[in-house]
Amino acid sequence: MVLVLALTILGTVSCVPGKTYRTQLKTADYCVARDMRDCPRDALHLVAGAPQGVSSPLLGFVEFDDQGYLREPVLKDQLVRHLGSLAATRPLLIVVFTHGWKHNADPADGNVAAFSQLLLDLAAADAEGCANTPCQSRQVVGVYLGWRGLSNRLEPFKTLSFWDRKGRAHRVGGDGVTEVLAELAKINARDRESRLVIMGHSFGGAVVYNAVNQMLIRDTAFLNRDRVARNVADLIVLVNPAFEAARFNAIQRKASGFTFVPKQKPILAIFTSEADTATKRAFPAGRALSTLFSEHRDARQRSQNIRAIGHYAPFQTHTLTENKGTATTASLGEFACAWQAYSRGDTDHWAAGPVALNRMAPPDSGSRRFNPYLVVRVEKGIISGHNDIWGEAFSDFVYRFVAVQDYRTCPSASPMEDAPTETSPTDAAPTETTEVADERSARQP
């Protein structure tokens, strides 16, 4: 009895209360954050450290409580209006990130600093990719979606919060997050040179997926020239997401019946490390208990309802492997040229520096090669665990993966080692105008 009482007291004392970290927003004379201790209350600030000649990215914050309600609705509205006003003067590259388990919007949270660095890398890559093109004035804007992923600081309560936080993640991914993403998508649709990328990690991946999956399913009904329009965002990236494979079944079933054409751009890319024990072991253990009395028509359905999406082998489409010995000094243009060959189907291997993205389907698998819903198994040397998503190899891959999607032209020099050389630089140039027109015409008002 004494032990139970002591544990109860410890669990209560070490609880992390819900709070709003960002309480003010400046629409001019932005605070400049040079490290994570700067601008602790600002819901929008500049991230210092961009290379000379590259515009500093902006970083905004939107926070939610455990019920999925906006903590500061007025502040969110001000942020969205300001981004809308900014989009009226120049195109934007909006990158949304939703953190996961054991994190929040605290200025001292490591995810805030890591996301800031990713924005700096993207700003440099985007400036290189947009040089002397209509998007050369594009402003990179990050939007950090914060929620109470960290509910307790003391073990074992911190780890035992896994299942409770899973339920909260699905709740947070309801109305509030859907509202914010829809408003950002509306801003993105105003300018053909603007882009919207949505990212989520761990339960943040569950937050994002819960907010967008119905819209993704709906988009499969509006094929245009055998392409799926990207109405929700230009790209959605989930890393070590903590939701069951059953949630992905409808999209996977629809996609398996489509005839995708070459150059269909990725819509959803799910990356899960082989070393992610949280989703590989803890997640199915918890799901097995919580679904003990649920109806399952067969063993396959039960397996989908227990296993996390990234560890359900029948849904996996790609691998991300170490590519040791490949040059890392190649320009973004060379990576982009290799990506264009990959997207045409000239190769099933895209070398992106020290890592490579590989299609698991055999070369003769036809349209499956261009499936825009990627479920990628990541080697443990690239992501060594559930939270180790900000390492150099994977971070470099992510910003290159985002940047090459809309790169305009290939360099005149030969592509980097391991990239295909069968086509000339002229042939390899993307037909971006046609592809964008196809996608825009399929988008719903």
C-alpha positions as CSV (number, residue, x, y, z in Angstrom):
1,M,0.0,0.0,0.0
2,V,2.8,2.4,0.9
3,L,4.6,1.5,-2.4
4,V,1.5,2.2,-4.5
5,L,1.0,5.5,-2.7
6,A,4.6,6.5,-3.3
7,L,4.4,5.6,-7.0
8,T,1.1,7.6,-7.3
9,I,2.8,10.6,-5.7
10,L,5.9,10.3,-7.9
11,G,3.8,9.9,-11.1
12,T,1.7,13.0,-10.1
13,V,4.6,15.2,-9.2
14,S,6.6,14.3,-12.4
15,C,3.6,15.0,-14.6
16,V,4.2,17.6,-17.3
17,P,1.1,19.9,-17.3
18,G,-0.4,21.3,-20.4
19,K,0.6,24.8,-21.2
20,T,1.0,27.3,-24.1
21,Y,4.6,28.0,-24.8
22,R,4.2,30.6,-27.6
23,T,2.0,33.5,-26.6
24,Q,2.9,36.4,-28.9
25,L,3.2,37.0,-32.6
26,K,5.0,39.8,-34.4
27,T,4.2,40.5,-38.1
28,A,7.1,42.8,-38.5
29,D,10.6,43.1,-37.0
30,Y,10.6,39.4,-36.3
31,C,12.6,38.1,-33.4
32,V,15.8,36.4,-34.7
33,A,16.6,33.0,-33.1
34,R,20.3,32.2,-33.1
35,D,19.9,29.2,-30.8
36,M,17.1,27.4,-29.0
37,R,17.0,29.8,-26.1
38,D,16.1,32.8,-28.3
39,C,12.5,33.9,-28.9
40,P,10.9,31.6,-26.4
41,R,7.5,33.2,-26.5
42,D,7.3,34.1,-30.2
43,A,4.8,32.2,-32.3
44,L,6.7,33.4,-35.4
45,H,10.4,34.2,-35.7
46,L,13.3,34.1,-38.1
47,V,15.9,31.3,-37.9
48,A,19.4,32.6,-38.1
49,G,22.2,30.8,-39.8
50,A,21.3,30.8,-43.5
51,P,24.2,30.9,-46.0
52,Q,25.0,34.3,-47.5
53,G,22.6,35.2,-50.2
54,V,19.9,32.8,-48.9
55,S,16.8,34.3,-47.2
56,S,16.4,33.2,-43.5
57,P,13.5,30.8,-43.0
58,L,10.6,31.8,-40.8
59,L,9.4,29.4,-38.1
60,G,5.8,29.6,-36.8
61,F,4.1,27.6,-34.0
62,V,0.6,26.3,-33.5
63,E,-0.3,24.5,-30.3
64,F,-3.0,22.0,-29.3
65,D,-4.4,20.7,-26.0
66,D,-5.1,17.0,-25.2
67,Q,-8.6,17.3,-26.7
68,G,-7.3,18.5,-30.0
69,Y,-8.4,22.1,-29.4
70,L,-6.3,25.0,-30.4
71,R,-4.6,26.5,-27.4
72,E,-4.6,30.0,-28.9
73,P,-7.2,30.2,-31.7
74,V,-6.7,34.0,-32.2
75,L,-2.9,33.5,-32.4
76,K,-3.4,30.8,-35.0
77,D,-5.7,33.0,-37.1
78,Q,-3.1,35.8,-36.9
79,L,-0.4,33.5,-38.1
80,V,-2.4,32.1,-41.0
81,R,-3.5,35.6,-42.1
82,H,0.1,36.8,-42.0
83,L,1.3,33.9,-44.1
84,G,-1.5,34.6,-46.5
85,S,-0.3,38.2,-46.8
86,L,3.2,37.0,-47.3
87,A,2.1,34.6,-50.0
88,A,0.5,37.6,-51.9
89,T,4.0,39.0,-52.3
90,R,6.1,35.9,-53.1
91,P,5.7,32.1,-53.4
92,L,6.2,30.1,-50.2
93,L,7.7,26.7,-49.4
94,I,5.7,25.8,-46.3
95,V,7.0,22.9,-44.2
96,V,4.8,21.6,-41.4
97,F,6.3,19.4,-38.7
98,T,4.4,17.6,-36.0
99,H,6.5,16.1,-33.2
100,G,5.9,12.8,-31.5
101,W,6.0,11.1,-28.2
102,K,8.1,12.6,-25.4
103,H,8.2,16.1,-27.1
104,N,6.3,19.4,-27.1
105,A,6.7,23.0,-28.2
106,D,9.0,24.0,-25.3
107,P,11.8,26.2,-26.7
108,A,14.3,23.8,-25.0
109,D,12.9,20.8,-26.8
110,G,15.5,19.2,-29.1
111,N,12.9,18.8,-31.9
112,V,12.6,22.6,-32.2
113,A,16.3,23.0,-32.7
114,A,16.5,20.1,-35.1
115,F,13.6,21.3,-37.2
116,S,15.1,24.7,-37.4
117,Q,18.3,23.2,-38.8
118,L,16.2,21.3,-41.4
119,L,14.6,24.6,-42.5
120,L,18.1,26.1,-43.0
121,D,19.1,23.1,-45.1
122,L,15.9,23.4,-47.1
123,A,16.3,27.1,-47.6
124,A,19.8,26.6,-49.1
125,A,18.6,23.8,-51.3
126,D,15.5,25.7,-52.5
127,A,17.6,28.7,-53.3
128,E,19.9,26.6,-55.4
129,G,17.0,24.8,-57.1
130,C,15.1,28.0,-57.8
131,A,18.0,30.1,-59.1
132,N,17.0,32.0,-62.3
133,T,13.5,30.5,-62.3
134,P,10.1,31.9,-61.4
135,C,10.4,30.5,-57.9
136,Q,13.7,32.3,-57.1
137,S,12.0,34.6,-54.6
138,R,10.4,31.7,-52.7
139,Q,10.4,32.1,-48.9
140,V,10.8,29.0,-46.7
141,V,8.3,28.9,-43.8
142,G,8.2,26.2,-41.1
143,V,5.1,25.6,-39.0
144,Y,5.7,23.5,-35.9
145,L,2.6,21.8,-34.5
146,G,3.0,21.3,-30.8
147,W,1.0,19.1,-28.5
148,R,1.6,17.3,-25.1
149,G,3.6,14.4,-26.4
150,L,5.7,14.6,-23.2
151,S,3.3,14.0,-20.3
152,N,5.7,12.7,-17.7
153,R,9.4,13.3,-17.1
154,L,10.1,10.4,-14.7
155,E,10.6,6.7,-15.6
156,P,8.8,4.3,-15.8
157,F,5.9,6.7,-16.1
158,K,7.5,8.4,-19.1
159,T,7.6,5.2,-21.1
160,L,4.3,3.9,-19.8
161,S,2.7,7.0,-21.3
162,F,3.1,5.3,-24.7
163,W,-0.5,4.0,-25.0
164,D,-2.1,7.0,-23.4
165,R,-0.3,9.4,-25.8
166,K,-1.3,7.2,-28.7
167,G,-5.0,7.9,-27.9
168,R,-4.3,11.6,-27.5
169,A,-2.4,11.7,-30.8
170,H,-5.5,10.5,-32.7
171,R,-7.6,13.0,-30.9
172,V,-5.2,15.9,-31.6
173,G,-5.2,14.9,-35.3
174,G,-8.9,15.7,-35.4
175,D,-10.6,19.0,-36.1
176,G,-7.8,21.4,-35.0
177,V,-4.9,20.0,-37.1
178,T,-7.2,19.4,-40.0
179,E,-8.3,23.0,-39.9
180,V,-4.7,24.3,-39.9
181,L,-3.6,22.0,-42.7
182,A,-6.6,23.0,-44.8
183,E,-5.9,26.7,-44.3
184,L,-2.2,26.2,-45.3
185,A,-3.3,24.2,-48.3
186,K,-5.5,27.1,-49.4
187,I,-2.5,29.5,-49.1
188,N,-0.4,27.0,-51.1
189,A,-3.0,26.9,-53.9
190,R,-2.8,30.6,-54.6
191,D,0.6,30.4,-56.4
192,R,1.8,27.7,-58.7
193,E,5.3,28.3,-57.4
194,S,4.4,27.7,-53.8
195,R,4.8,24.3,-52.2
196,L,3.4,22.6,-49.0
197,V,5.2,19.8,-47.3
198,I,3.8,18.1,-44.2
199,M,6.0,16.0,-41.9
200,G,5.3,14.0,-38.7
201,H,7.3,11.8,-36.4
202,S,6.2,8.9,-34.1
203,F,2.8,9.9,-32.7
204,G,3.2,13.1,-34.7
205,G,2.9,10.8,-37.7
206,A,-0.4,9.5,-36.3
207,V,-1.6,13.1,-35.7
208,V,-0.9,14.0,-39.4
209,Y,-2.3,10.8,-40.8
210,N,-5.5,11.1,-38.8
211,A,-5.9,14.6,-40.1
212,V,-5.3,13.8,-43.8
213,N,-6.2,10.1,-44.5
214,Q,-9.8,10.7,-45.5
215,M,-8.7,13.4,-47.9
216,L,-6.1,11.2,-49.3
217,I,-8.6,8.4,-49.9
218,R,-11.0,11.0,-51.6
219,D,-8.2,12.1,-53.9
220,T,-7.9,8.6,-55.4
221,A,-11.4,9.1,-56.9
222,F,-10.1,12.0,-59.0
223,L,-7.5,10.5,-61.3
224,N,-6.4,12.7,-64.1
225,R,-4.4,11.2,-66.9
226,D,-3.7,8.3,-64.5
227,R,-2.2,10.7,-62.0
228,V,-3.4,11.3,-58.4
229,A,-3.6,15.0,-57.7
230,R,-1.8,16.3,-54.6
231,N,-4.7,18.2,-53.0
232,V,-3.7,17.8,-49.4
233,A,-0.1,18.8,-49.8
234,D,2.7,18.5,-52.4
235,L,4.4,15.9,-50.2
236,I,3.6,14.2,-46.9
237,V,6.6,12.6,-45.0
238,L,6.0,10.4,-41.9
239,V,9.0,9.0,-40.0
240,N,8.6,6.1,-37.6
241,P,4.9,6.7,-37.4
242,A,3.0,5.0,-34.6
243,F,-0.3,3.9,-36.2
244,E,-1.6,0.5,-37.2
245,A,-1.3,-0.8,-40.8
246,A,-5.1,-1.3,-40.9
247,R,-5.5,2.5,-41.1
248,F,-3.6,2.4,-44.4
249,N,-5.5,-0.6,-45.9
250,A,-8.0,1.5,-48.0
251,I,-5.3,3.6,-49.7
252,Q,-3.1,0.5,-50.3
253,R,-6.1,-1.4,-51.8
254,K,-7.0,1.5,-54.1
255,A,-3.4,2.1,-55.2
256,S,-2.9,-1.6,-56.0
257,G,-5.6,-1.4,-58.7
258,F,-4.3,1.8,-60.4
259,T,-2.2,2.1,-63.5
260,F,0.2,4.8,-62.5
261,V,2.2,6.5,-65.2
262,P,5.9,7.4,-65.0
263,K,6.7,10.7,-63.3
264,Q,3.8,10.4,-60.9
265,K,5.2,12.3,-58.0
266,P,5.2,10.9,-54.4
267,I,2.2,11.9,-52.3
268,L,2.9,10.1,-49.1
269,A,6.2,8.7,-48.0
270,I,6.4,6.6,-44.8
271,F,9.9,5.9,-43.4
272,T,10.3,3.3,-40.6
273,S,13.6,2.1,-39.2
274,E,14.3,-1.5,-38.7
275,A,15.7,-0.5,-35.3
276,D,12.6,1.3,-34.1
277,T,11.7,-1.0,-31.2
278,A,8.9,1.3,-30.0
279,T,6.8,0.6,-33.0
280,K,8.2,-2.8,-33.7
281,R,7.7,-4.4,-30.3
282,A,5.9,-2.1,-27.8
283,F,3.3,-1.0,-30.3
284,P,2.0,-4.5,-31.3
285,A,2.1,-5.6,-27.6
286,G,-0.2,-2.8,-26.7
287,R,-2.4,-3.3,-29.7
288,A,-2.7,-7.0,-29.0
289,L,-4.1,-6.2,-25.6
290,S,-6.4,-3.4,-26.7
291,T,-7.9,-5.4,-29.6
292,L,-8.2,-8.7,-27.7
293,F,-12.0,-8.8,-28.0
294,S,-12.2,-7.1,-31.4
295,E,-13.6,-8.9,-34.4
296,H,-11.1,-9.9,-37.1
297,R,-12.2,-11.7,-40.2
298,D,-8.9,-13.5,-40.7
299,A,-5.3,-13.6,-39.5
300,R,-4.2,-11.0,-42.1
301,Q,-6.7,-8.4,-40.8
302,R,-5.7,-9.0,-37.2
303,S,-2.0,-8.6,-38.2
304,Q,-2.8,-5.3,-39.9
305,N,-4.7,-4.1,-36.8
306,I,-1.8,-5.0,-34.5
307,R,1.4,-4.1,-36.4
308,A,2.6,-0.5,-37.0
309,I,2.4,0.5,-40.7
310,G,6.1,0.6,-41.2
311,H,6.6,-3.0,-39.9
312,Y,3.8,-4.6,-41.9
313,A,5.9,-6.3,-44.7
314,P,3.1,-6.8,-47.3
315,F,2.6,-3.0,-47.5
316,Q,6.3,-2.1,-47.9
317,T,7.2,-0.7,-51.3
318,H,10.8,0.6,-50.9
319,T,14.0,0.3,-48.9
320,L,16.4,3.1,-47.8
321,T,19.9,1.6,-47.6
322,E,23.4,2.8,-46.8
323,N,25.2,3.7,-50.0
324,K,28.8,3.8,-48.7
325,G,31.5,4.9,-51.1
326,T,29.2,7.2,-53.1
327,A,30.3,10.8,-53.4
328,T,28.5,13.3,-51.1
329,T,29.8,16.4,-52.8
330,A,27.5,16.2,-55.8
331,S,25.3,19.2,-56.4
332,L,21.6,19.3,-55.8
333,G,21.2,19.4,-59.6
334,E,23.0,16.1,-60.0
335,F,20.8,14.5,-57.3
336,A,17.8,16.0,-59.1
337,C,18.9,14.7,-62.5
338,A,19.2,11.2,-61.0
339,W,15.8,11.6,-59.4
340,Q,14.2,12.4,-62.7
341,A,15.7,9.3,-64.2
342,Y,14.4,7.3,-61.3
343,S,10.9,8.8,-61.6
344,R,10.8,7.9,-65.3
345,G,11.5,4.3,-64.4
346,D,15.0,4.3,-66.1
347,T,16.3,2.8,-62.8
348,D,14.9,1.5,-59.5
349,H,17.7,3.0,-57.4
350,W,18.1,6.6,-56.4
351,A,21.5,7.4,-54.9
352,A,21.1,10.5,-52.6
353,G,24.6,10.8,-51.1
354,P,25.4,8.2,-48.5
355,V,21.9,6.6,-48.7
356,A,19.9,5.1,-51.6
357,L,16.1,4.7,-52.1
358,N,15.3,1.4,-53.8
359,R,12.0,0.1,-55.2
360,M,11.2,-3.3,-53.8
361,A,9.0,-4.3,-56.7
362,P,10.8,-6.0,-59.6
363,P,11.5,-4.1,-62.8
364,D,8.7,-5.9,-64.7
365,S,6.0,-4.9,-62.2
366,G,4.6,-2.2,-64.4
367,S,2.6,0.6,-62.8
368,R,3.5,-0.5,-59.3
369,R,6.8,1.0,-59.8
370,F,5.2,4.5,-59.8
371,N,3.0,4.1,-56.8
372,P,3.0,7.5,-55.1
373,Y,2.3,6.0,-51.6
374,L,5.7,4.9,-50.4
375,V,6.2,2.6,-47.4
376,V,9.9,2.5,-46.9
377,R,11.9,0.1,-44.7
378,V,15.0,2.0,-43.4
379,E,18.3,0.3,-42.5
380,K,19.2,0.8,-38.8
381,G,22.5,2.4,-39.8
382,I,20.5,5.4,-41.2
383,I,18.0,5.7,-38.3
384,S,19.3,3.8,-35.3
385,G,16.1,4.0,-33.2
386,H,12.7,5.5,-32.7
387,N,13.8,9.0,-31.9
388,D,17.0,9.2,-33.9
389,I,15.6,10.9,-36.9
390,W,17.8,13.9,-37.0
391,G,21.1,12.2,-37.8
392,E,23.1,13.6,-40.7
393,A,22.4,10.8,-43.1
394,F,18.6,10.9,-42.8
395,S,18.4,14.6,-42.5
396,D,20.4,15.1,-45.6
397,F,18.2,12.6,-47.4
398,V,15.0,14.3,-46.3
399,Y,15.9,17.8,-47.6
400,R,17.2,16.4,-50.9
401,F,14.1,14.2,-51.3
402,V,11.9,17.3,-50.8
403,A,14.1,19.6,-52.9
404,V,14.4,17.4,-56.0
405,Q,10.6,17.0,-56.5
406,D,10.3,20.2,-58.5
407,Y,13.8,20.8,-59.7
408,R,13.6,22.4,-63.1
409,T,16.6,21.3,-65.2
410,C,19.5,18.9,-65.2
411,P,23.1,20.1,-65.2
412,S,25.1,19.8,-68.4
413,A,27.7,17.7,-66.7
414,S,27.4,13.9,-66.4
415,P,25.3,12.8,-63.4
416,M,26.9,11.6,-60.2
417,E,28.2,8.1,-59.8
418,D,25.5,5.5,-59.6
419,A,23.0,7.8,-61.4
420,P,21.8,6.6,-64.8
421,T,23.5,8.0,-67.9
422,E,21.3,6.6,-70.7
423,T,19.5,9.9,-71.4
424,S,20.9,13.2,-72.4
425,P,20.4,16.3,-70.1
426,T,17.9,17.7,-72.6
427,D,15.8,14.5,-72.5
428,A,16.1,14.3,-68.7
429,A,14.6,17.8,-68.2
430,P,11.2,17.5,-66.5
431,T,8.0,18.4,-68.3
432,E,7.0,20.4,-65.2
433,T,4.5,22.7,-66.9
434,T,2.5,19.8,-68.2
435,E,2.6,17.8,-65.0
436,V,1.7,20.8,-62.9
437,A,-1.2,21.6,-65.2
438,D,-2.4,18.0,-65.0
439,E,-2.4,18.1,-61.2
440,R,-3.9,21.5,-60.9
441,S,-6.8,20.6,-63.2
442,A,-7.6,17.6,-61.0
443,R,-7.6,19.6,-57.8
444,Q,-10.9,20.2,-56.2
445,P,-12.0,23.8,-55.4
